[in-house]
C-alpha cells in the first residue's frame, strides 16, 4: 500500500500540463479509420473487448496512441492503426474528437455489484489492493492532469482484459507500475466484479 501511495504522489507531482491541443473538426475526419472498431462516435458497439473512446480525457488518449506508436504498449492491430496518424497534431485532433463525444454508458450484473463496489470504494486491506476511486474518482471519471483515465461506463470485458494484462505484465505502460501493482494483488473474482461495477457507473 505504501508503494502505491508513493507512486500516486510521484505521478501527480510530475504530471505536467496538457498535451497538444486538438481540433475536433479535423479529428472527426482523421478518426474515420478508427470507426471500424471504436464506432463513429467512439462507443465501440461491435465488440466489448474494444474500448469506448467517447468522453475519454484527450491527454490520456494521446498518451495511449503515442505508446502504441512507440511500442510502450503492445498491440499489433493498434500499433498499425496508430502509425497512420503521422504527426503529433493528428494524434491530438483524433483525441479531441473522441473526447467531445457522449459515452453511452452501461449496466452491471447485479450479482457482482456488491463485491465490485466494495473493492472500488475501499480496496482490500488484507491483500493490499488499493481503492480504485483513489485515482479514478468516486464516479470513475478519472484524473485528467495525471492522465488517469475515465473508466465509468466502459465495457466490462475490456476492463477485465486490461486488469488481467496488467496483472500478467503483458501491459506495462502504467506510470511507476501502479496498475501492475494493484492488479497483481487482485483475484479473478475481484477483477470480474470491479469490471462489472465500473461498467455500471455513470457520470
C-alpha positions in Angstrom: 0.0 0.0 0.0 2.8 2.4 0.9 4.5 1.7 -2.5 1.2 2.5 -4.2 0.7 5.8 -2.3 4.3 6.9 -3.2 3.6 6.0 -6.8 0.5 8.1 -6.9 2.2 11.0 -5.3 5.1 10.9 -7.7 2.8 10.7 -10.7 0.8 13.7 -9.5 3.9 15.7 -8.8 5.4 15.0 -12.2 2.2 15.5 -14.2 2.9 18.4 -16.4 0.2 20.4 -18.2 -1.8 19.2 -21.1 -0.6 17.7 -24.3 -1.0 19.4 -27.6 -4.5 20.9 -28.1 -6.5 19.2 -30.8 -9.0 20.3 -33.4 -12.3 18.4 -33.0 -13.5 19.0 -36.6 -10.2 17.9 -38.1 -10.2 14.9 -35.7 -13.5 13.7 -37.0 -12.1 13.2 -40.5 -8.8 11.7 -39.2 -10.7 9.3 -36.9 -12.6 7.7 -39.8 -10.3 4.6 -39.8 -10.9 4.2 -36.1 -14.7 3.8 -36.6 -14.5 0.2 -37.7 -13.6 -0.9 -34.2 -14.5 2.1 -31.9 -17.6 3.3 -33.7 -18.2 6.6 -35.4 -19.0 8.2 -32.1 -16.4 6.3 -30.1 -18.8 3.9 -28.4 -17.4 0.6 -29.9 -20.7 -1.2 -30.4 -19.3 -4.2 -32.3 -17.0 -5.9 -29.7 -16.9 -5.3 -25.9 -13.2 -6.0 -26.0 -12.6 -2.8 -27.9 -12.8 0.2 -25.5 -15.2 3.1 -25.7 -13.3 6.3 -26.5 -16.3 8.6 -26.3 -15.8 11.1 -23.4 -12.3 9.9 -22.6 -9.8 12.5 -21.5 -7.8 13.7 -24.6 -4.4 13.7 -22.8 -4.9 10.1 -21.8 -5.8 9.1 -25.3 -2.9 11.0 -26.7 -0.6 9.1 -24.3 -2.0 5.7 -25.3 -1.8 6.4 -29.0 1.8 7.5 -28.7 2.6 4.4 -26.6 1.2 2.2 -29.3 3.3 4.1 -31.9 6.5 3.7 -29.8 5.9 0.1 -28.7 5.5 1.0 -25.0 2.0 -0.5 -25.2 1.9 -3.7 -27.3 -0.9 -4.5 -29.7 -0.2 -5.3 -33.3 -3.6 -4.1 -34.6 -3.4 -0.8 -32.7 0.2 -0.2 -33.5 -0.6 -0.3 -37.2 -3.6 2.0 -36.8 -1.8 4.4 -34.5 1.0 4.8 -37.1 -1.5 6.0 -39.6 -1.5 9.2 -37.5 1.7 10.7 -38.8 2.1 13.7 -36.6 1.5 14.7 -33.0 -1.2 17.1 -34.2 -3.0 14.2 -35.9 -3.0 12.3 -32.6 -4.2 15.4 -30.7 -7.0 16.0 -33.2 -8.3 12.4 -33.1 -8.2 12.5 -29.2 -10.1 15.9 -29.2 -12.8 14.5 -31.4 -13.5 11.3 -29.4 -13.3 13.3 -26.1 -16.1 15.5 -27.4 -18.4 12.6 -28.0 -21.0 11.4 -25.5 -20.5 8.0 -24.0 -23.5 5.6 -24.0 -22.8 4.2 -20.5 -23.6 0.6 -19.4 -25.2 -1.6 -16.8 -23.7 -4.0 -14.3 -24.6 -7.6 -13.4 -26.4 -7.3 -10.2 -24.8 -10.3 -8.5 -21.4 -8.7 -8.9 -22.2 -5.2 -7.8 -21.6 -5.7 -4.0 -18.1 -7.0 -4.3 -17.2 -4.7 -7.1 -18.4 -1.7 -5.2 -16.5 -2.8 -2.1 -13.2 -3.1 -3.9 -13.7 0.0 -6.0 -14.6 2.2 -3.0 -12.4 0.7 -0.3 -9.9 -1.8 -1.8 -8.9 -5.0 0.0 -6.8 -4.3 3.1 -6.0 -8.0 3.6 -4.3 -8.3 0.2 -3.1 -4.8 -0.2 -5.5 -3.8 -3.1 -5.9 -0.1 -3.2 -9.3 1.5 -3.7 -9.9 2.2 -7.4 -11.6 5.5 -6.6 -8.4 7.0 -5.2 -7.2 7.6 -8.8 -10.3 7.2 -10.9 -12.6 9.1 -8.7 -15.9 8.3 -7.0 -17.8 8.3 -10.3 -15.0 6.8 -12.3 -14.3 10.0 -14.2 -10.5 9.8 -13.7 -7.9 12.5 -13.1 -7.1 14.3 -16.3 -4.0 16.1 -15.1 -2.3 12.8 -14.0 -3.6 11.0 -17.2 -5.7 8.6 -15.0 -8.5 7.6 -17.4 -12.2 7.8 -17.2 -13.4 4.3 -16.7 -17.1 4.8 -15.8 -19.4 3.1 -18.3 -16.5 1.3 -20.0 -17.1 -2.2 -21.4 -16.6 -4.8 -18.6 -14.9 -7.2 -20.9 -12.3 -4.6 -21.9 -11.8 -3.5 -18.3 -11.3 -7.1 -17.2 -8.8 -7.7 -20.0 -6.9 -4.6 -19.1 -6.6 -5.6 -15.5 -5.6 -9.2 -16.4 -3.0 -7.8 -18.8 -1.6 -5.5 -16.1 -1.6 -8.5 -13.6 0.3 -10.7 -16.1 2.7 -8.0 -17.1 1.5 -8.0 -20.7 0.8 -4.3 -20.4 3.4 -2.2 -18.8 2.8 1.4 -19.8 1.4 2.4 -16.4 3.4 5.1 -14.5 5.7 3.5 -11.9 4.0 0.2 -12.3 1.0 1.4 -10.4 -1.7 -0.6 -12.2 0.5 -3.7 -12.3 0.9 -3.5 -8.5 -2.8 -3.1 -7.9 -4.0 -5.7 -10.4 -1.3 -8.1 -9.3 -3.0 -8.3 -5.9 -6.5 -8.9 -7.2 -8.2 -12.2 -7.5 -10.1 -13.3 -10.7 -13.3 -12.8 -8.8 -12.3 -9.2 -7.8 -11.3 -8.3 -11.3 -14.6 -9.5 -12.8 -16.6 -7.8 -10.1 -14.8 -4.5 -10.4 -15.1 -4.5 -14.2 -18.9 -5.1 -13.9 -19.3 -2.4 -11.2 -17.4 0.1 -13.3 -19.4 -0.7 -16.4 -22.5 0.4 -14.5 -21.0 3.6 -13.1 -22.5 6.8 -14.6 -21.3 10.4 -14.5 
